[in-house]
Amino acid sequence: LTEDQIQEFFLKAKVVKDQKTKKGVTAPRRVTLSDGTLTHDAAFQSIDEEKQKAEFPGRLPEFNFRDSYHFNIAAYELGKLLGLSGMMPVTVEYKLKGKKGSLSWWLPVVMDLQDKTQQKVQAPDVNEWNKQMNRMWVFCELVCDTDRNQTNILITADWKLYMIDFTRAFRRQ
């Protein structure tokens, strides 16, 4: 489907299943949507927190901390403008059970970077893999993503890299 078709599907489809995902600290949900013709899964994140000071193990405290689903949408829209939408799932604002959040197309991934590292799997084309990783790192610097970790870097069967979860991007500093 095209990006426009996916966005149209998100507008028309109804939630037929809703469950917690196995990974993620911001309590993302895996929802199954259907419009009667197509049935597909999506990731829903509704986190929207602000704290004067947040502390994380092994890091300096962060002041004026914000963790928000809004940043998923902003990163996707900026990625589109920069020609990187092929590295991120289509993401829109969505309301699930009365709660606003971001809804992202569920991707056909076979592993995340953590799995790749643990299993010591090598990309078939290391140069192409490195180009994708470099594009990701430059984009993450641009949006000041402080939470780029191995579980939010996804890999498809054909070794396409996808970035998900930008809730801790666009830092105020």
Biotite code that builds the C-alpha atoms (Angstrom):
import biotite.structure as struc

atoms = struc.array([
    struc.Atom([0.000, 0.000, 0.000], chain_id="A", res_id=1, res_name="LEU", atom_name="CA", element="C"),
    struc.Atom([1.063, 3.591, -0.534], chain_id="A", res_id=2, res_name="THR", atom_name="CA", element="C"),
    struc.Atom([1.442, 5.982, 2.385], chain_id="A", res_id=3, res_name="GLU", atom_name="CA", element="C"),
    struc.Atom([-1.828, 7.672, 1.389], chain_id="A", res_id=4, res_name="ASP", atom_name="CA", element="C"),
    struc.Atom([-3.635, 4.314, 1.258], chain_id="A", res_id=5, res_name="GLN", atom_name="CA", element="C"),
    struc.Atom([-2.310, 3.388, 4.702], chain_id="A", res_id=6, res_name="ILE", atom_name="CA", element="C"),
    struc.Atom([-3.468, 6.722, 6.135], chain_id="A", res_id=7, res_name="GLN", atom_name="CA", element="C"),
    struc.Atom([-6.901, 6.209, 4.539], chain_id="A", res_id=8, res_name="GLU", atom_name="CA", element="C"),
    struc.Atom([-7.049, 2.694, 6.030], chain_id="A", res_id=9, res_name="PHE", atom_name="CA", element="C"),
    struc.Atom([-6.259, 4.132, 9.483], chain_id="A", res_id=10, res_name="PHE", atom_name="CA", element="C"),
    struc.Atom([-9.179, 6.564, 9.110], chain_id="A", res_id=11, res_name="LEU", atom_name="CA", element="C"),
    struc.Atom([-11.738, 3.923, 8.062], chain_id="A", res_id=12, res_name="LYS", atom_name="CA", element="C"),
    struc.Atom([-10.674, 0.737, 9.853], chain_id="A", res_id=13, res_name="ALA", atom_name="CA", element="C"),
    struc.Atom([-12.022, -0.418, 13.199], chain_id="A", res_id=14, res_name="LYS", atom_name="CA", element="C"),
    struc.Atom([-10.011, -2.008, 16.000], chain_id="A", res_id=15, res_name="VAL", atom_name="CA", element="C"),
    struc.Atom([-10.767, -5.734, 16.213], chain_id="A", res_id=16, res_name="VAL", atom_name="CA", element="C"),
    struc.Atom([-7.995, -6.718, 18.661], chain_id="A", res_id=17, res_name="LYS", atom_name="CA", element="C"),
    struc.Atom([-5.884, -4.850, 21.203], chain_id="A", res_id=18, res_name="ASP", atom_name="CA", element="C"),
    struc.Atom([-2.971, -6.229, 23.232], chain_id="A", res_id=19, res_name="GLN", atom_name="CA", element="C"),
    struc.Atom([0.263, -5.127, 24.956], chain_id="A", res_id=20, res_name="LYS", atom_name="CA", element="C"),
    struc.Atom([3.473, -5.548, 23.004], chain_id="A", res_id=21, res_name="THR", atom_name="CA", element="C"),
    struc.Atom([6.272, -7.718, 24.346], chain_id="A", res_id=22, res_name="LYS", atom_name="CA", element="C"),
    struc.Atom([8.891, -4.949, 24.224], chain_id="A", res_id=23, res_name="LYS", atom_name="CA", element="C"),
    struc.Atom([8.860, -1.274, 25.125], chain_id="A", res_id=24, res_name="GLY", atom_name="CA", element="C"),
    struc.Atom([8.884, 0.716, 28.355], chain_id="A", res_id=25, res_name="VAL", atom_name="CA", element="C"),
    struc.Atom([6.193, 3.215, 27.275], chain_id="A", res_id=26, res_name="THR", atom_name="CA", element="C"),
    struc.Atom([3.482, 0.507, 27.209], chain_id="A", res_id=27, res_name="ALA", atom_name="CA", element="C"),
    struc.Atom([2.885, 0.414, 23.452], chain_id="A", res_id=28, res_name="PRO", atom_name="CA", element="C"),
    struc.Atom([-0.135, -1.555, 22.216], chain_id="A", res_id=29, res_name="ARG", atom_name="CA", element="C"),
    struc.Atom([-0.444, -3.824, 19.200], chain_id="A", res_id=30, res_name="ARG", atom_name="CA", element="C"),
    struc.Atom([-3.841, -3.264, 17.649], chain_id="A", res_id=31, res_name="VAL", atom_name="CA", element="C"),
    struc.Atom([-5.406, -5.188, 14.790], chain_id="A", res_id=32, res_name="THR", atom_name="CA", element="C"),
    struc.Atom([-7.470, -3.028, 12.459], chain_id="A", res_id=33, res_name="LEU", atom_name="CA", element="C"),
    struc.Atom([-9.941, -4.095, 9.779], chain_id="A", res_id=34, res_name="SER", atom_name="CA", element="C"),
    struc.Atom([-11.974, -2.191, 7.210], chain_id="A", res_id=35, res_name="ASP", atom_name="CA", element="C"),
    struc.Atom([-13.831, -5.321, 6.052], chain_id="A", res_id=36, res_name="GLY", atom_name="CA", element="C"),
    struc.Atom([-11.438, -5.906, 3.165], chain_id="A", res_id=37, res_name="THR", atom_name="CA", element="C"),
    struc.Atom([-8.008, -5.482, 4.707], chain_id="A", res_id=38, res_name="LEU", atom_name="CA", element="C"),
    struc.Atom([-6.889, -6.509, 8.188], chain_id="A", res_id=39, res_name="THR", atom_name="CA", element="C"),
    struc.Atom([-3.527, -5.290, 9.461], chain_id="A", res_id=40, res_name="HIS", atom_name="CA", element="C"),
    struc.Atom([-1.754, -4.565, 12.743], chain_id="A", res_id=41, res_name="ASP", atom_name="CA", element="C"),
    struc.Atom([-0.484, -1.223, 14.009], chain_id="A", res_id=42, res_name="ALA", atom_name="CA", element="C"),
    struc.Atom([1.462, 0.018, 17.022], chain_id="A", res_id=43, res_name="ALA", atom_name="CA", element="C"),
    struc.Atom([-0.268, 2.513, 19.316], chain_id="A", res_id=44, res_name="PHE", atom_name="CA", element="C"),
    struc.Atom([1.631, 4.695, 21.815], chain_id="A", res_id=45, res_name="GLN", atom_name="CA", element="C"),
    struc.Atom([-0.181, 7.125, 24.072], chain_id="A", res_id=46, res_name="SER", atom_name="CA", element="C"),
    struc.Atom([2.659, 8.201, 26.354], chain_id="A", res_id=47, res_name="ILE", atom_name="CA", element="C"),
    struc.Atom([2.625, 11.951, 26.997], chain_id="A", res_id=48, res_name="ASP", atom_name="CA", element="C"),
    struc.Atom([4.556, 12.810, 30.162], chain_id="A", res_id=49, res_name="GLU", atom_name="CA", element="C"),
    struc.Atom([6.518, 15.810, 31.352], chain_id="A", res_id=50, res_name="GLU", atom_name="CA", element="C"),
    struc.Atom([8.830, 15.951, 34.358], chain_id="A", res_id=51, res_name="LYS", atom_name="CA", element="C"),
    struc.Atom([11.066, 18.700, 35.676], chain_id="A", res_id=52, res_name="GLN", atom_name="CA", element="C"),
    struc.Atom([13.757, 16.101, 36.289], chain_id="A", res_id=53, res_name="LYS", atom_name="CA", element="C"),
    struc.Atom([14.053, 12.511, 35.060], chain_id="A", res_id=54, res_name="ALA", atom_name="CA", element="C"),
    struc.Atom([16.769, 10.131, 36.196], chain_id="A", res_id=55, res_name="GLU", atom_name="CA", element="C"),
    struc.Atom([17.938, 7.031, 34.351], chain_id="A", res_id=56, res_name="PHE", atom_name="CA", element="C"),
    struc.Atom([20.501, 4.423, 35.436], chain_id="A", res_id=57, res_name="PRO", atom_name="CA", element="C"),
    struc.Atom([24.001, 5.170, 34.181], chain_id="A", res_id=58, res_name="GLY", atom_name="CA", element="C"),
    struc.Atom([23.116, 8.639, 32.804], chain_id="A", res_id=59, res_name="ARG", atom_name="CA", element="C"),
    struc.Atom([23.056, 12.184, 34.023], chain_id="A", res_id=60, res_name="LEU", atom_name="CA", element="C"),
    struc.Atom([19.636, 13.490, 35.032], chain_id="A", res_id=61, res_name="PRO", atom_name="CA", element="C"),
    struc.Atom([17.593, 15.152, 32.293], chain_id="A", res_id=62, res_name="GLU", atom_name="CA", element="C"),
    struc.Atom([15.788, 18.381, 33.132], chain_id="A", res_id=63, res_name="PHE", atom_name="CA", element="C"),
    struc.Atom([12.566, 19.474, 31.420], chain_id="A", res_id=64, res_name="ASN", atom_name="CA", element="C"),
    struc.Atom([12.041, 15.854, 30.355], chain_id="A", res_id=65, res_name="PHE", atom_name="CA", element="C"),
    struc.Atom([9.250, 15.017, 27.941], chain_id="A", res_id=66, res_name="ARG", atom_name="CA", element="C"),
    struc.Atom([8.219, 11.594, 26.624], chain_id="A", res_id=67, res_name="ASP", atom_name="CA", element="C"),
    struc.Atom([5.441, 12.034, 24.067], chain_id="A", res_id=68, res_name="SER", atom_name="CA", element="C"),
    struc.Atom([3.669, 10.247, 21.251], chain_id="A", res_id=69, res_name="TYR", atom_name="CA", element="C"),
    struc.Atom([3.576, 13.622, 19.445], chain_id="A", res_id=70, res_name="HIS", atom_name="CA", element="C"),
    struc.Atom([7.257, 13.171, 18.641], chain_id="A", res_id=71, res_name="PHE", atom_name="CA", element="C"),
    struc.Atom([6.553, 9.917, 16.743], chain_id="A", res_id=72, res_name="ASN", atom_name="CA", element="C"),
    struc.Atom([4.292, 11.880, 14.401], chain_id="A", res_id=73, res_name="ILE", atom_name="CA", element="C"),
    struc.Atom([6.728, 14.789, 14.096], chain_id="A", res_id=74, res_name="ALA", atom_name="CA", element="C"),
    struc.Atom([9.667, 12.480, 13.299], chain_id="A", res_id=75, res_name="ALA", atom_name="CA", element="C"),
    struc.Atom([7.645, 10.657, 10.640], chain_id="A", res_id=76, res_name="TYR", atom_name="CA", element="C"),
    struc.Atom([6.532, 13.933, 9.018], chain_id="A", res_id=77, res_name="GLU", atom_name="CA", element="C"),
    struc.Atom([10.074, 15.343, 9.075], chain_id="A", res_id=78, res_name="LEU", atom_name="CA", element="C"),
    struc.Atom([11.429, 12.055, 7.708], chain_id="A", res_id=79, res_name="GLY", atom_name="CA", element="C"),
    struc.Atom([8.986, 12.324, 4.795], chain_id="A", res_id=80, res_name="LYS", atom_name="CA", element="C"),
    struc.Atom([10.207, 15.840, 4.006], chain_id="A", res_id=81, res_name="LEU", atom_name="CA", element="C"),
    struc.Atom([13.807, 14.591, 4.020], chain_id="A", res_id=82, res_name="LEU", atom_name="CA", element="C"),
    struc.Atom([13.091, 11.554, 1.824], chain_id="A", res_id=83, res_name="GLY", atom_name="CA", element="C"),
    struc.Atom([13.460, 9.064, 4.695], chain_id="A", res_id=84, res_name="LEU", atom_name="CA", element="C"),
    struc.Atom([9.850, 7.905, 4.971], chain_id="A", res_id=85, res_name="SER", atom_name="CA", element="C"),
    struc.Atom([10.953, 4.512, 3.635], chain_id="A", res_id=86, res_name="GLY", atom_name="CA", element="C"),
    struc.Atom([12.868, 4.058, 6.896], chain_id="A", res_id=87, res_name="MET", atom_name="CA", element="C"),
    struc.Atom([9.868, 4.715, 9.170], chain_id="A", res_id=88, res_name="MET", atom_name="CA", element="C"),
    struc.Atom([6.361, 3.284, 9.309], chain_id="A", res_id=89, res_name="PRO", atom_name="CA", element="C"),
    struc.Atom([3.438, 5.526, 8.376], chain_id="A", res_id=90, res_name="VAL", atom_name="CA", element="C"),
    struc.Atom([2.447, 7.255, 11.626], chain_id="A", res_id=91, res_name="THR", atom_name="CA", element="C"),
    struc.Atom([-0.660, 9.320, 12.393], chain_id="A", res_id=92, res_name="VAL", atom_name="CA", element="C"),
    struc.Atom([-2.470, 10.686, 15.418], chain_id="A", res_id=93, res_name="GLU", atom_name="CA", element="C"),
    struc.Atom([-5.182, 8.271, 16.553], chain_id="A", res_id=94, res_name="TYR", atom_name="CA", element="C"),
    struc.Atom([-7.648, 7.862, 19.385], chain_id="A", res_id=95, res_name="LYS", atom_name="CA", element="C"),
    struc.Atom([-7.952, 4.421, 21.025], chain_id="A", res_id=96, res_name="LEU", atom_name="CA", element="C"),
    struc.Atom([-10.512, 3.942, 23.779], chain_id="A", res_id=97, res_name="LYS", atom_name="CA", element="C"),
    struc.Atom([-10.776, 7.700, 24.228], chain_id="A", res_id=98, res_name="GLY", atom_name="CA", element="C"),
    struc.Atom([-7.022, 8.194, 24.570], chain_id="A", res_id=99, res_name="LYS", atom_name="CA", element="C"),
    struc.Atom([-4.979, 10.074, 21.956], chain_id="A", res_id=100, res_name="LYS", atom_name="CA", element="C"),
    struc.Atom([-1.720, 8.635, 20.720], chain_id="A", res_id=101, res_name="GLY", atom_name="CA", element="C"),
    struc.Atom([0.313, 7.784, 17.653], chain_id="A", res_id=102, res_name="SER", atom_name="CA", element="C"),
    struc.Atom([-0.619, 4.881, 15.405], chain_id="A", res_id=103, res_name="LEU", atom_name="CA", element="C"),
    struc.Atom([2.109, 3.309, 13.251], chain_id="A", res_id=104, res_name="SER", atom_name="CA", element="C"),
    struc.Atom([1.805, 0.669, 10.546], chain_id="A", res_id=105, res_name="TRP", atom_name="CA", element="C"),
    struc.Atom([3.037, -2.680, 11.884], chain_id="A", res_id=106, res_name="TRP", atom_name="CA", element="C"),
    struc.Atom([6.110, -3.701, 9.923], chain_id="A", res_id=107, res_name="LEU", atom_name="CA", element="C"),
    struc.Atom([7.031, -7.151, 8.575], chain_id="A", res_id=108, res_name="PRO", atom_name="CA", element="C"),
    struc.Atom([10.223, -7.427, 10.605], chain_id="A", res_id=109, res_name="VAL", atom_name="CA", element="C"),
    struc.Atom([12.167, -10.563, 11.358], chain_id="A", res_id=110, res_name="VAL", atom_name="CA", element="C"),
    struc.Atom([14.330, -9.107, 14.121], chain_id="A", res_id=111, res_name="MET", atom_name="CA", element="C"),
    struc.Atom([15.446, -5.966, 15.853], chain_id="A", res_id=112, res_name="ASP", atom_name="CA", element="C"),
    struc.Atom([19.050, -4.847, 16.234], chain_id="A", res_id=113, res_name="LEU", atom_name="CA", element="C"),
    struc.Atom([19.230, -6.439, 19.686], chain_id="A", res_id=114, res_name="GLN", atom_name="CA", element="C"),
    struc.Atom([18.327, -9.854, 18.186], chain_id="A", res_id=115, res_name="ASP", atom_name="CA", element="C"),
    struc.Atom([20.840, -9.325, 15.353], chain_id="A", res_id=116, res_name="LYS", atom_name="CA", element="C"),
    struc.Atom([23.591, -8.520, 17.843], chain_id="A", res_id=117, res_name="THR", atom_name="CA", element="C"),
    struc.Atom([22.785, -11.393, 20.214], chain_id="A", res_id=118, res_name="GLN", atom_name="CA", element="C"),
    struc.Atom([22.559, -13.911, 17.363], chain_id="A", res_id=119, res_name="GLN", atom_name="CA", element="C"),
    struc.Atom([25.701, -12.488, 15.716], chain_id="A", res_id=120, res_name="LYS", atom_name="CA", element="C"),
    struc.Atom([23.931, -12.252, 12.347], chain_id="A", res_id=121, res_name="VAL", atom_name="CA", element="C"),
    struc.Atom([25.778, -10.424, 9.563], chain_id="A", res_id=122, res_name="GLN", atom_name="CA", element="C"),
    struc.Atom([24.013, -8.361, 6.921], chain_id="A", res_id=123, res_name="ALA", atom_name="CA", element="C"),
    struc.Atom([24.438, -9.863, 3.446], chain_id="A", res_id=124, res_name="PRO", atom_name="CA", element="C"),
    struc.Atom([25.559, -6.473, 2.069], chain_id="A", res_id=125, res_name="ASP", atom_name="CA", element="C"),
    struc.Atom([27.556, -4.788, 4.816], chain_id="A", res_id=126, res_name="VAL", atom_name="CA", element="C"),
    struc.Atom([28.101, -1.577, 2.820], chain_id="A", res_id=127, res_name="ASN", atom_name="CA", element="C"),
    struc.Atom([24.362, -1.102, 2.220], chain_id="A", res_id=128, res_name="GLU", atom_name="CA", element="C"),
    struc.Atom([23.622, -1.929, 5.859], chain_id="A", res_id=129, res_name="TRP", atom_name="CA", element="C"),
    struc.Atom([26.165, 0.655, 7.020], chain_id="A", res_id=130, res_name="ASN", atom_name="CA", element="C"),
    struc.Atom([24.626, 3.292, 4.718], chain_id="A", res_id=131, res_name="LYS", atom_name="CA", element="C"),
    struc.Atom([21.224, 2.677, 6.315], chain_id="A", res_id=132, res_name="GLN", atom_name="CA", element="C"),
    struc.Atom([22.703, 2.831, 9.809], chain_id="A", res_id=133, res_name="MET", atom_name="CA", element="C"),
    struc.Atom([24.493, 6.093, 8.979], chain_id="A", res_id=134, res_name="ASN", atom_name="CA", element="C"),
    struc.Atom([21.292, 7.663, 7.591], chain_id="A", res_id=135, res_name="ARG", atom_name="CA", element="C"),
    struc.Atom([19.523, 6.619, 10.801], chain_id="A", res_id=136, res_name="MET", atom_name="CA", element="C"),
    struc.Atom([22.216, 8.090, 13.071], chain_id="A", res_id=137, res_name="TRP", atom_name="CA", element="C"),
    struc.Atom([22.249, 11.399, 11.192], chain_id="A", res_id=138, res_name="VAL", atom_name="CA", element="C"),
    struc.Atom([18.451, 11.643, 11.405], chain_id="A", res_id=139, res_name="PHE", atom_name="CA", element="C"),
    struc.Atom([18.518, 10.780, 15.123], chain_id="A", res_id=140, res_name="CYS", atom_name="CA", element="C"),
    struc.Atom([21.051, 13.560, 15.713], chain_id="A", res_id=141, res_name="GLU", atom_name="CA", element="C"),
    struc.Atom([18.889, 15.987, 13.732], chain_id="A", res_id=142, res_name="LEU", atom_name="CA", element="C"),
    struc.Atom([15.818, 15.257, 15.903], chain_id="A", res_id=143, res_name="VAL", atom_name="CA", element="C"),
    struc.Atom([17.894, 14.936, 19.084], chain_id="A", res_id=144, res_name="CYS", atom_name="CA", element="C"),
    struc.Atom([16.620, 11.416, 19.817], chain_id="A", res_id=145, res_name="ASP", atom_name="CA", element="C"),
    struc.Atom([18.013, 10.484, 23.239], chain_id="A", res_id=146, res_name="THR", atom_name="CA", element="C"),
    struc.Atom([16.526, 6.984, 23.268], chain_id="A", res_id=147, res_name="ASP", atom_name="CA", element="C"),
    struc.Atom([17.736, 5.300, 20.084], chain_id="A", res_id=148, res_name="ARG", atom_name="CA", element="C"),
    struc.Atom([18.302, 1.751, 21.281], chain_id="A", res_id=149, res_name="ASN", atom_name="CA", element="C"),
    struc.Atom([18.593, -1.695, 19.742], chain_id="A", res_id=150, res_name="GLN", atom_name="CA", element="C"),
    struc.Atom([14.933, -2.612, 20.253], chain_id="A", res_id=151, res_name="THR", atom_name="CA", element="C"),
    struc.Atom([13.647, 0.318, 18.205], chain_id="A", res_id=152, res_name="ASN", atom_name="CA", element="C"),
    struc.Atom([15.804, -0.412, 15.172], chain_id="A", res_id=153, res_name="ILE", atom_name="CA", element="C"),
    struc.Atom([13.937, -3.037, 13.155], chain_id="A", res_id=154, res_name="LEU", atom_name="CA", element="C"),
    struc.Atom([15.113, -5.262, 10.298], chain_id="A", res_id=155, res_name="ILE", atom_name="CA", element="C"),
    struc.Atom([13.022, -6.898, 7.562], chain_id="A", res_id=156, res_name="THR", atom_name="CA", element="C"),
    struc.Atom([13.800, -10.162, 5.751], chain_id="A", res_id=157, res_name="ALA", atom_name="CA", element="C"),
    struc.Atom([15.404, -8.217, 2.887], chain_id="A", res_id=158, res_name="ASP", atom_name="CA", element="C"),
    struc.Atom([17.615, -6.278, 5.363], chain_id="A", res_id=159, res_name="TRP", atom_name="CA", element="C"),
    struc.Atom([15.740, -3.020, 5.229], chain_id="A", res_id=160, res_name="LYS", atom_name="CA", element="C"),
    struc.Atom([16.223, -0.946, 8.385], chain_id="A", res_id=161, res_name="LEU", atom_name="CA", element="C"),
    struc.Atom([13.273, 0.794, 10.041], chain_id="A", res_id=162, res_name="TYR", atom_name="CA", element="C"),
    struc.Atom([13.336, 3.305, 12.887], chain_id="A", res_id=163, res_name="MET", atom_name="CA", element="C"),
    struc.Atom([10.473, 3.329, 15.375], chain_id="A", res_id=164, res_name="ILE", atom_name="CA", element="C"),
    struc.Atom([9.734, 5.070, 18.681], chain_id="A", res_id=165, res_name="ASP", atom_name="CA", element="C"),
    struc.Atom([10.731, 8.709, 18.726], chain_id="A", res_id=166, res_name="PHE", atom_name="CA", element="C"),
    struc.Atom([8.867, 9.563, 21.953], chain_id="A", res_id=167, res_name="THR", atom_name="CA", element="C"),
    struc.Atom([12.095, 10.863, 23.506], chain_id="A", res_id=168, res_name="ARG", atom_name="CA", element="C"),
    struc.Atom([13.229, 12.941, 20.528], chain_id="A", res_id=169, res_name="ALA", atom_name="CA", element="C"),
    struc.Atom([13.090, 16.700, 19.993], chain_id="A", res_id=170, res_name="PHE", atom_name="CA", element="C"),
    struc.Atom([14.766, 17.435, 23.338], chain_id="A", res_id=171, res_name="ARG", atom_name="CA", element="C"),
    struc.Atom([14.501, 20.997, 24.604], chain_id="A", res_id=172, res_name="ARG", atom_name="CA", element="C"),
    struc.Atom([18.230, 21.538, 25.069], chain_id="A", res_id=173, res_name="GLN", atom_name="CA", element="C"),
])
